[in-house]
């Protein structure tokens, strides 16, 4: 009897449980019953999340070429420049190309050769020999030797060393030269003077021995008081009695 009652009670409980329990076979039915609460939005949100690498150590955001890059490994600091909130790639510095300056001379200059304004070889030799041979010789009217000489005699003897025969008097010597400006004289040129107030002809002559950088003209001549000496055209007496300068006409 007790067994029958136990079996009956078990069957009653089984039937009651079966009648209240419901089997849900679809997702929509589960959603209606409030059993399934996982929405499509949640699924899309989870799908949009990047997969996380278990081996990633550091997560950093770097900006490279105006776009964000997510890195799951440490970003080398030498390749990034820290800015507030971001790391940016350093700007590349360009070295300016070296500039070469090319100067072009396009001026229409006259390239014709101009002979330098220097003393002639003959002029230099005349001046040198006049000083070496006759400086200090006493004055002697009509003389042409080291025993004594006048102004034209000293010039005549000097040119004779080079086998050049000039007229004997200073007034005639001027005719054997071409006139040049005093500012343009060179060694070996002749200077002519008029130091006799009673006569209007040239009666004194000397040889240019040097023109200084300042333009001072020095010359050798035979004076009545001192013999053969070197004087300067800066002296008042000589600048006052000076007539003209001449250059020997070489044949």
C-alpha positions as CSV (number, residue, x, y, z in Angstrom):
1,X,0.0,0.0,0.0
2,X,2.8,2.4,1.0
3,X,4.5,1.6,-2.3
4,X,1.5,2.5,-4.3
5,X,1.2,5.8,-2.6
6,X,4.8,6.7,-3.2
7,X,4.5,5.9,-6.9
8,X,1.3,7.9,-7.2
9,X,2.9,10.9,-5.5
10,X,6.0,10.7,-7.9
11,X,3.8,10.6,-11.0
12,X,1.7,13.6,-9.7
13,X,4.8,15.7,-9.2
14,X,6.2,14.7,-12.6
15,X,3.0,15.7,-14.4
16,X,2.8,19.0,-12.6
17,X,6.3,20.0,-13.5
18,X,5.9,19.0,-17.1
19,X,2.8,21.1,-17.5
20,X,4.5,24.2,-16.2
21,X,7.9,23.8,-18.0
22,X,8.1,25.1,-21.6
23,X,10.7,24.2,-24.2
24,X,12.0,27.2,-26.2
25,X,13.3,26.3,-29.6
26,X,13.9,29.7,-31.3
27,X,15.8,32.9,-30.4
28,X,12.8,35.1,-31.1
29,X,10.7,33.0,-28.8
30,X,13.4,33.3,-26.1
31,X,13.5,37.1,-26.6
32,X,9.7,37.3,-26.2
33,X,9.8,35.2,-23.1
34,X,12.6,37.6,-21.8
35,X,15.0,34.7,-21.5
36,X,17.4,35.9,-24.3
37,X,18.7,39.4,-23.7
38,X,21.8,39.5,-26.0
39,X,20.9,42.1,-28.6
40,X,22.4,42.6,-32.1
41,X,23.8,46.0,-31.0
42,X,25.9,44.3,-28.4
43,X,27.1,41.7,-30.9
44,X,28.1,44.5,-33.3
45,X,29.9,46.4,-30.6
46,X,31.8,43.3,-29.6
47,X,32.6,42.5,-33.2
48,X,34.0,46.0,-33.7
49,X,36.5,45.6,-30.9
50,X,40.0,44.6,-32.1
51,X,41.3,41.3,-31.1
52,X,43.8,41.7,-28.3
53,X,47.0,39.9,-28.7
54,X,47.8,38.1,-25.5
55,X,51.5,38.7,-26.2
56,X,51.0,42.5,-26.5
57,X,53.0,44.4,-23.9
58,X,52.2,48.1,-24.3
59,X,49.3,49.8,-26.1
60,X,50.3,53.1,-27.6
61,X,48.7,55.4,-30.1
62,X,51.1,57.0,-32.7
63,X,50.2,59.5,-35.3
64,X,52.0,58.9,-38.6
65,X,51.2,60.8,-41.7
66,X,48.0,62.3,-40.1
67,X,46.5,58.8,-39.3
68,X,46.3,57.0,-35.9
69,X,48.0,53.7,-35.7
70,X,47.3,51.3,-32.8
71,X,50.4,49.4,-31.7
72,X,50.4,46.5,-29.3
73,X,54.1,46.5,-28.9
74,X,56.3,49.4,-27.5
75,X,56.9,52.1,-30.1
76,X,60.6,53.0,-30.5
77,X,61.0,56.4,-28.9
78,X,63.7,57.4,-31.3
79,X,61.1,57.1,-34.1
80,X,58.5,59.2,-32.4
81,X,58.2,62.7,-31.0
82,X,56.1,63.1,-27.9
83,X,53.2,65.7,-28.2
84,X,50.4,66.2,-25.7
85,X,48.3,63.1,-25.9
86,X,50.0,61.7,-29.0
87,X,53.3,60.5,-30.4
88,X,54.2,61.9,-33.8
89,X,56.8,60.9,-36.3
90,X,59.7,63.5,-36.4
91,X,59.8,65.9,-39.2
92,X,62.5,65.1,-41.7
93,X,65.1,67.9,-42.0
94,X,66.3,68.5,-45.5
95,X,69.8,69.9,-46.0
96,X,69.7,72.8,-48.5
97,X,71.7,72.0,-51.6
98,X,75.0,73.9,-51.7
99,X,74.8,77.0,-53.9
100,X,77.5,77.8,-56.4
101,X,78.0,81.3,-57.6
102,X,79.0,81.7,-61.2
103,X,80.3,85.1,-62.2
104,X,80.0,85.9,-65.9
105,X,81.8,88.9,-67.3
106,X,79.7,90.1,-70.1
107,X,81.0,93.6,-70.3
108,X,82.3,94.8,-73.6
109,X,85.7,95.8,-72.5
110,X,88.5,96.8,-74.9
111,X,90.9,93.9,-74.8
112,X,93.5,95.5,-77.1
113,X,97.0,95.3,-75.6
114,X,98.3,98.5,-74.1
115,X,102.0,98.8,-73.7
116,X,103.0,99.4,-70.0
117,X,104.2,102.8,-69.2
118,X,107.8,101.8,-68.3
119,X,111.2,103.2,-69.1
120,X,112.8,102.0,-72.3
121,X,116.0,99.9,-72.1
122,X,118.0,102.6,-73.9
123,X,116.7,105.3,-71.6
124,X,117.6,103.3,-68.5
125,X,121.1,102.7,-69.8
126,X,121.6,106.4,-70.7
127,X,120.6,107.5,-67.2
128,X,122.7,104.9,-65.5
129,X,125.8,105.6,-67.5
130,X,125.5,109.4,-67.1
131,X,125.6,109.0,-63.4
132,X,128.3,106.3,-63.3
133,X,130.6,108.0,-65.7
134,X,130.2,111.7,-65.2
135,X,128.7,112.6,-61.8
136,X,131.2,114.8,-60.0
137,X,133.1,116.0,-63.0
138,X,133.9,119.7,-62.8
139,X,132.4,122.2,-65.2
140,X,134.4,123.4,-68.2
141,X,132.9,125.3,-71.0
142,X,133.1,123.4,-74.3
143,X,134.4,120.3,-72.6
144,X,133.2,116.8,-73.4
145,X,135.5,114.7,-71.2
146,X,136.0,113.8,-67.6
147,X,138.6,116.5,-67.4
148,X,135.7,118.9,-67.5
149,X,132.5,119.4,-69.5
150,X,129.6,121.8,-69.9
151,X,125.9,120.8,-69.9
152,X,125.6,119.9,-73.6
153,X,129.1,118.3,-73.5
154,X,127.9,115.9,-70.8
155,X,124.8,114.9,-72.7
156,X,126.8,114.6,-75.9
157,X,129.4,112.3,-74.3
158,X,126.7,110.1,-72.6
159,X,124.9,109.4,-75.9
160,X,128.2,108.8,-77.6
161,X,128.8,105.8,-75.4
162,X,125.9,104.1,-77.3
163,X,127.2,105.3,-80.7
164,X,124.5,108.0,-80.9
165,X,125.8,111.3,-82.1
166,X,123.7,114.3,-81.0
167,X,124.2,117.9,-82.1
168,X,126.8,119.6,-79.9
169,X,124.7,122.5,-78.6
170,X,121.6,122.3,-76.4
171,X,119.7,124.6,-78.8
172,X,120.3,122.1,-81.6
173,X,119.7,119.0,-79.5
174,X,116.1,119.9,-79.0
175,X,115.6,119.4,-82.7
176,X,116.7,115.8,-82.5
177,X,113.9,115.0,-80.0
178,X,110.1,114.7,-79.9
179,X,108.5,116.9,-77.3
180,X,106.8,115.2,-74.3
181,X,104.9,116.5,-71.3
182,X,107.0,116.9,-68.1
183,X,104.4,114.7,-66.3
184,X,105.2,111.9,-68.8
185,X,109.0,111.9,-69.0
186,X,111.0,108.7,-68.5
187,X,114.6,107.9,-67.8
188,X,116.9,109.1,-70.6
189,X,114.6,111.9,-71.7
190,X,116.1,115.4,-72.1
191,X,115.1,118.6,-70.2
192,X,115.7,121.9,-71.9
193,X,116.1,125.3,-70.1
194,X,116.5,129.0,-70.8
195,X,118.5,130.5,-67.9
196,X,120.0,133.5,-69.7
197,X,117.7,136.4,-69.6
198,X,119.6,138.2,-72.4
199,X,119.0,135.4,-74.8
200,X,115.7,133.8,-75.9
201,X,117.2,130.5,-77.1
202,X,117.6,127.3,-75.1
203,X,121.0,127.3,-73.5
204,X,120.9,124.5,-70.9
205,X,120.1,120.8,-71.0
206,X,120.0,117.8,-68.6
207,X,119.1,114.0,-68.7
208,X,116.2,112.6,-66.6
209,X,117.6,110.0,-64.2
210,X,114.5,109.1,-62.1
211,X,110.8,109.8,-61.7
212,X,109.7,109.1,-58.1
213,X,106.3,107.6,-57.2
214,X,105.3,111.0,-56.0
215,X,106.1,112.4,-59.5
216,X,109.3,114.3,-58.7
217,X,111.6,114.4,-61.7
218,X,115.3,114.1,-61.0
219,X,117.9,114.9,-63.7
220,X,121.7,115.1,-64.1
221,X,123.3,118.2,-65.6
222,X,126.5,120.2,-65.5
223,X,126.1,123.5,-63.6
224,X,128.7,126.3,-63.8
225,X,129.0,126.4,-60.0
226,X,129.0,122.7,-59.0
227,X,129.9,120.7,-62.1
228,X,128.0,117.5,-62.9
229,X,125.2,117.1,-60.3
230,X,121.8,115.7,-59.9
231,X,119.0,118.2,-59.3
232,X,115.2,118.2,-58.9
233,X,112.5,119.9,-61.0
234,X,110.9,120.8,-57.7
235,X,113.5,123.4,-57.2
236,X,112.2,126.9,-57.9
237,X,115.1,127.9,-60.1
238,X,114.8,124.9,-62.5
239,X,110.9,125.0,-62.6
240,X,111.1,128.7,-63.5
241,X,113.7,128.3,-66.3
242,X,112.2,125.1,-67.7
243,X,111.1,125.3,-71.4
244,X,110.3,121.8,-72.6
245,X,111.1,118.1,-72.4
246,X,112.2,115.9,-75.4
247,X,112.7,112.2,-76.2
248,X,115.5,111.1,-78.5
249,X,114.2,110.0,-81.9
250,X,115.6,106.5,-82.4
251,X,116.4,105.8,-86.1
